[in-house]
Amino acid sequence: MTTAPVTDFVPLTFDGTDWTTVEPYLNQLLEREVGSAEDFEKWLLDRSELEAAISESVANTYIDMTCDTGDEEKAGAWTSYLENVAPKLKPIGFALDQKFKALAEEFGMTTGRHDVLYRSTAADVELFRDENVPLETEVAKLDQEYDKVCGKMTVEFQGEEKTLPQMSKFFESSDRSVREDAWRTVSKRRLEDKDTIDGIYDKQVKLRDEIARNAGFDDFVGYIYKAKHRFDYDTSHAYAFHDAIEKHVMPFVEALDAKRREKLGLEKLRPWDVAVDPQNRDALEPFDGGVDLISRSQDAFSRLSPELGEMFATMGDGSNTNGTADGASLDLDSRKGKASGGYQYMRDRSRRPFIFMNAAGVHRDVETMVHEGGHAFHSMYCKDEPYVWYRHAPIEFAEVASMSMELLTMPYWDAFYPSKEDADRARRKQLEGSMTTLPWIATIDSFQHWVYQNPNHTRDERTAQWIEIEKRFGHMGHHCDWDGLEDERKYVWQKQGHLFGVPFYYIEYGIAQLGSLGLWLMSLEQGEQAALDAYKRAMSLGGSKPLPELFEAAGLPFDFGAETVGRLVERVRSELEKLPE
């Protein structure tokens, strides 16, 4: 179900990736006389609808490209947008931002309803530089190149061609020789492109540093904090988060590792020993294919909340394998040529979410499905917001919407695992993962801070820093023995797509993980309905309030320091003691 446009300024049929279509509407907004607060509000709504229409065209083009990176027409459409439309949107968008800022100040509409929008737009106006437009285009094209390199990665394993996501199930094999062989096979394939990916990242770092200096910053760190509208925390909070993880989470995961070594009968953990069940049971098999995944997810969401179940049912049955064709909202199964990872993308005009993932039949896919489902619920809850900008929350809170669904759906995971033993295994895996993911978040965030504070580093220096950070926080939260795997260890960071496409988008996961654990605790202490009510209340606000107020609406503290981390670690520890191992 879609929401009707709040204005008829933009025709219903509109190609926002065609500059000849877009430009006249932008110019109309730029040239329009605005003589009153009422005129200004109409101007804002018209601009919102235009940006929503453009955004939806861009979304569909991007989704289709990532669903089939080898399709020249789809790749060409995305490249054409990056080269011929995106660079032209930025200068005129800047002029519109300037007009908005001036009008908001003229009519006294900088606070209250317009506070968040005014603050963000003022920051964007301050940051914009014409000379950065072509640089940003080059950065985006390099990210597309990275996606294409990764999308082509396949291996021959057990007589069949497999994508790398499809290999993940073998990392959970109870046969250590199988998971070692799988790990080495995947790592060897990644190493074939290590120099290409290193080259892509070298160029991106150089370009981003240039962008920051053009805007008057000493480095990209200061620039990106402002560009991401991080008004409510700074680098000192990020470093405090790193320290809190080291102080409270690392002892917790080290205790888990000690148990893992004991149960597996190992003196040391190797990288292929961290995903397998500690009791060496076979990998969990929660579903078979995208259609089955959707059916089981529907069951879990519906039992958690009939309202969420109804919302999820609007997305489709999971059978689609052709991107956005025919208005589809899901493309789930892993296949050759598909970009790596998973995401939810809101089509802003029709106000319909799209979930992209690489399902391979492993438990991690369940986590991804309920995670991206949470993003979709967030989008649906605030879809009636008139301003397109407020239909998107700050990432730190957007990830609360998704991560909390991973935890709140746990009581209903019998939808995926009819066996209580398997369901409890999955719940334990989720709770342990809520902790072991935090060191990886700290690793990636710490790495990015160093990379962009030292933009002239060499590849050897970058590798050395990566190893130092990895020693502090472990490999995916685990301390492993890398003897004989020195080359593989150096390039683990290259699989993290966020580093290439959305720099500094990672600590948000840490902040949100703490928030989602807070909602989960609310469900335990005050009842499930209290947590669901808080979820809906906060998610319905979209991005219309400052970040601390969004957390407050959900009944959560906006804090990610040692006290909050320590309290949550202890509660997870106590809940794990109630679950069978």
N, C-alpha and C positions, 0 to 999 in steps of 0.2 A: 504494500500500500504506500502510495506517495502522498506528499503534502503539496497542495496547490501553491503556486508562486504568490508572493505577497504583492507583486507588482506586474504590470503587463509591459514593462519597459523592453524586455527581451523576448523575441518570438520563441515559441515552444520548440521549433526546429532550429537548431543553432550549432554551428561547428566552431568551437572555441579554439581549435588548432589551426584555423585558417585566418591569417592576418587581415585579409581583405574583408572578412566578415566581422572581425572583432574591432578593428580600428575605428569605424564610424561611431560605434556606441561609446567607446572610450572618449573620443573627441567631444561627443555630445555632453557627456558628464563634465568634461574639463571646461567647456565653454558655457555651460548653463548658468544663468543668473540665479543667485540664491539670496533672497531678500529678507527672509524671516526664519525663525526657528522651525516653523512648519515646513517651509521650503527645504530647509536643511535636512529634516527628517525624511522627506520624500527623496531627496538626493541620495541620502545614505541607503535607503531601501532599494533604490534603483541600482546603485553601485553594488550592493550586496548580491542582488539577483544576477547581475552581469558576471560578477566574479564567481558565483556558484555555477553559472552556465559554462564559463571557461574552464573552471576546475573540473567539472564532470567530463568534459571532452578530453582534458589532459589525463584524467584518471583512467578512462577507458583505453586511451592510447598506450599508457604505461602498463596497465594490467595485461593487455593483449601482447605487448612486447615481452614481458616477463614470462607469460605462459608459453611462449614459443620463440625463444631467442634466435633460433635458426631460420625463422621465416623472414626473408629479405624485405617483403612489403611491410610487415609489422615493425621490424627494426628500422626501416627507412622512414616510416611515419613518425616514430619517436625521435629519430635523429633530426628529421625535418622540423619538428616542433622545437627541439633544443636549439637548432641553428637559426630558424627563420621567424619564430614567434616569441619564445621566452626572452631573448635579448631585447626585443622591441617592447614587450610588456613592462619591463623594469623601469625605463625612463618615464614612460607615461604614468605608470603606477606611482612613481615617486612624485610626479606633479600632482596626481590626485591626492596623495597623502599630504602634500603641502597644503592643498586646498582644504582638505578635511581639517587639518590642524588649525589653520587660520579661521575657518568658519566656526569650529567648536569653541575657539577662544572668543570670537566675536559675539556669539550667541549664548555664552556662559554654559556650554554643554561639555565640560571637561571632567565633571564629577558624577557621582551617582550612577545612573544607567550607562553613561558613556565613559566612566573612569578607566576601565581596563582597556577599552579600545583606544582612548586618547593616549594613555601612557605607552602602549605598544607602538602606536603609529608615530608618536613623537620620537621614539627611539629609532624607528626605521628611517625617518626623515634625517635624523642626525647621522646615520650610518651610510646612507646612499652616496655612491660615487659613480659617475658615468663610466669612468675607466675600468670599474670592476665588472661591468656587465659582460664583456667578452671573456673575462677570466672565469667568471662563474659558469659560463656556457662550457668552457673547456673542462672545468672540474666535473660537470655533470656528464659530459661525453666520456670522460675517463671512467666514471662510475659505470656507465653503460658497457664500456669495454671490459671492465672487471666482471660484470654480470655475464657477459658473453663467454669470457674465458672459463668461468666456473660452470656455466651451463653446458659446456662441451665436455666436461670431465666425466668420463665413464671408465669402468674397469672390467676386465674379464675375471669372473670369480665362480668357481665350481662349474665351469663350462658355460656360463651365461654372461651376457653383457649387463652390467648393473650401473645405475646412477649412484653417486656418492650417498645421497639420502637413503637409497635402498640398501646400502651396505651397513647402515646403523644397526640393523637387527642382529648382525653377526657379532657385533661388539658385546652383545649380551649372551652369547653362546656359553653354555656350561662347559664346553670343550675348549680348554685353554689354547690348544693349538689352532683351533678354528678362529677364535677371536684375535689371536696374535697374527695369524695369516691375513685376516681381514684388515686389521689395523695397519700392518706393513704395506699391504696392497694399496690401500687408500692413501697412506702417507707418501708412498713412492709416486703415485699419480699426481698428488699435489706438488711434489717437488719438481716435477717436469715443467711446471709453469711458475716456479718460484721467482725466477729472474724477471719474467714478464710482469708478474704482480708487483714485485719490488719496484720495477720501473714505473708502473702506474701510480703507486703510492708516492714515490719520489716526486713525481710531477705534481701530484695533488698537494703535497705538503708545501712545495715551493709556491704554487699558485695561491694557496690559502694564506700563506704568510704575506704575499704581495697584496692580496685583497685587504688584509688587516692593516698593513702599513699605509696603504692608500687612504684608508679611513682614519688615520691618525693614531693607530694603536701600536704599541711596542711589539706585540706578537698576536697570534691568532686566538690565544686563550681569552684575552680581554675582549677582543672583538666578538667572539662567538658567544660569550656569556651575555653580552648585550643583545646580540642578534637573536638569541634564543629567549630573550625577555626574562632572564634570570634576575628579577628585581628583588627577590626575597631570600637569596643566598648567594654566596660567592665562593672563591677557591678555598678559603679557609674552612668553610663547611665541608667541602669535598675532601680536603686532607683529614679533617676530623673524622669523616666517615671511613676513610681508609684505615685510620688508626683504631677506630672502634671495631672494625672487622678483624684486624690483627689481634686486638686484645681479647675480644669475646667470642668471635666465631672460629678463629683458627684452632684454639684448644678444643672446641666442640667437634670440629671435623677431624682433628687429629685423633680424638678418641674413637670416632667412627672408623677411621682408617685402621687403627690398632685392632678393632674387632674384625674388620674386613680381612686383614692379614691372617689373623688367628683362624677364622672360619674357612678361609681359602687354603690354609696350610702353607702360607708364603712368608718368607723372611722380608721381602720387599715387594712393593706394588710396582708393576710396570704400567705404562700408559694404557694397555689393553685389559687391565684388571679393574678399572674404576667404574665401568658401566655394568658389569655382570652382577647378578644377584650374589650377595655375600655368602649365601649358603650353597652357591653353585647350582641353583635350580635353573631350569630352562627359562629362556626369555618369556616374558608375559606376551600373550597374543590377544589383544583386546578387540580386534575387528579384522575384517577381510575386505579391503577396498573402501573407496570413498562413500558409496551408497550405504554400506553397513555402518561406517563411522557416523554418518549423519543420523541414521535410524537410532543408534544407541545414544548419541548425544542428545537427540530429541527427548528420549525417555528420561535421561538424567536431568535435563533442564526443566522438563515439565513437572517432575516430582519435587524438585527444589522449589519451583514457583510456576504455577499455571500461567501467570502473565508472561514470564520469560519464555516458557514453552511456546506460547502463541506467537511471540515475536520471532523466535527462532524458526518456526514452521514457515514463515514467509520467505525464507532464503533459498529453498529448493531441496532436492533430494540427494545431491552429491554426485550425480551421474555426469555432469557437464565436464568436458575436457577441451573446451574451445574458448576459453577466456570469457569475454563479455558478450559473446554472440547470443542473440535472442533474449537479451536482458538478464542473463544469468548472474547469480550472486555468489557462486561457489566454483572453484577449480581446485581440486584437492589432491589427486593422485600424482605421485612422482613419475616423471617420464624424461626421456632423453630430450635435451634442448630447453628444458624448463629452468628458469633461474632458480638459484638456491633460496632457502629460507621460507618464511611465511609472513604474511601481513594481512591487515584489514584496511581497506581503502573505502572511505565514504564517497559516494557519488553525490556531490553537494546539491545538484538541482533536483534530481528525482528523490534525493534523500534516502537512497538505498545503499546499504553497505555491501562490500564484496570481500570475501575471504579467499586468500590464495595460500596454499601450503603444498608441501611435498610429502604426503602421507605414504608410509611404507609398511604400516601394520605393526608398529612398535608403540610402547606406552608413551614415549615422548610425543607421539602424534596426538594422543588423547589430551595431553597437557596443552599442546598447541591449539587443538580444536576448541577446548573450553576457554583458553586464553583469548583467542581471536573472537570467539563468541562474545566474550565480555566486552571487547571493543565495539562489536556490532550493537550490543545492548546499549552501550553508552551513546552511540550515534543515534539510535532509535529514540532513546529517552529525551534527547534534546532536539529532535528533528523539527519541532514546531517553533523553535527560536527563529524570529524574523531575520536577525543578522547572521550571515554566514560565518562571520569571524567568531561568534559566540557558540557556534555549533561544534567547535573544536576546543577542547580543554588543553591546558598546559600538559606536556608529556608526562611530567612527574605525577599528575593526577590521572591522566588518561590510562596509564599503566596500572593504577589501582583498580580501575574498572575491569581490566583483563586478568590481572594476577589474583584478585580476590575470587574470581570465578573458579580458578584452579583449586582453591581451598574450600569454598562453599559448596561445590558439587561433590566433594569427596564422599559424604554419606551415601551418595547415589551411584557410586562407581560399580555397584553390582550390575548396572546396565552394561558395562564392558566386561565384567568378570563375575559370572554366575557363582564361581567358587569363592567362598568367604576367605579362604587362604590367599587366593590371588588378589582379591579386592583389598585385603589388609596389607599385602605386599605392596600394592600400588599406593595405598595411603601412606605407608611408611616411606616409600620412595619419594612421594611428593613432599612430605614434611622434612625429610632429610635434604631434599633438593632445595627447599626454601631457604635452607642455611648454606648448603654448599655452593649455590649460585652466587651468593654475596661475595665470596673471595674472587670469583671470576669477574664480577662487575667491578670490584676494586682494581683488579688487574688491568682491565681494559681502560678504565678511567684514568688510572695512574699513568699508564703507557701513553695515552693521548696527551695528558698534561706535559709529560717530558718531551714528546715528539715536537709539539708546537711551541714549547718554550726554548727548544734547541733546534730551530728549523734548518740549520746548516750542517746538521749531523751527517756522518757517513753511514753507510749500511752496516759496517762493522760496529760502530758506536750504537746504532739502533738495536742491533742484535744483542750486544752486551747489556744494554739497559733492559731489554725484554727478559733476558735470563735472570737479571737481578730481581726484577719485579716478580717473576714466576717463582723464584726461590722464596720470596716473602709470602705469597698467597697460594702457591701450588698450581698444579695443572687442573683446571676446572675445579679448584678447591681441594685437590688431593696432592700430597707430596709423593712423587714417583721417582723411581730409579731410571735414569735416562742413559745408562752406560751403553755405548755403541749406537745411540740414537741422537747424537749431537746435532746432526743436520736437521732431522725432523723437529727437534725441540726449538731450533732457531726460528722456524717459520710457522709455528702454530697460530700466531696472530693473524696470518693471512686469510684464515677461514672466517674471520669475523667481519661480515659485510658492512656492519655499521661504521667501521673505520674508514671505509671508502665512500659510502653514500650519504651518511648522516653523522659527520664528525661530532664528537662530544654527546651524542645521543646514547648514553649508557648508564651514567650514574642515576638517571631517571628511573631505571629498573630497580636500583637499590632503594631509592627513596620510596618508590611505589611498593616494593616488596614488604617494607616495614609497615606501610599503610594497609596493605592487604592482610598481613598477619594481624593487624589491629582489628580489622573487620571480622576476621575469623574468630579472634578471641571474644569479640562482642557476641557472636553467634553462640559460643560456648557458655558465656556468662549471663547473657540477657535473653538468649533464645534466638533461633534462626530468623524469625519474623522481624525482630529488632534490627538485625544486620541487613536484611533485605530492604526494610523501610529506609534505613540510613543510606544504603546503596542507591535506591531510587531517588531519594531527596537530593543527594549530592550530584548524581549523574545527570539529573534533569537540569541542573544549572549550566551544563556545558562548560564554556570558558568565560562566563559572564561575571565571575568574581575573581579577586586575586587568589593566588595559590593557597595561602594560609586559611582563607575563608572557605575554600572548597574542602579542605581537610576538616575544618571545623564543622561544616555541614554534614559530614559523614561521621562526626563524633570522634575524630582522630586528631592527635597532636601533630603539628608540622615540625617534626624533629627527627633527625637521623644521626644523632650523636651517640656517645658511649652509653648513656643511661637508657635510652630507648632500645638500642641494640641489645644490651645486656639483659634487660627485662624480657624481651621477646625470645632470646636464645634459651633462657631458663624455662619459659613456658613451653616452647617446642620440645625441650628435653623431657619435661614432665609428661607431656602428651605421648611422646614416643614410648615411654615406659609402659603405657597402657596397651600398646599394640604388640601382638606377637611378632617375634623376629622371624 
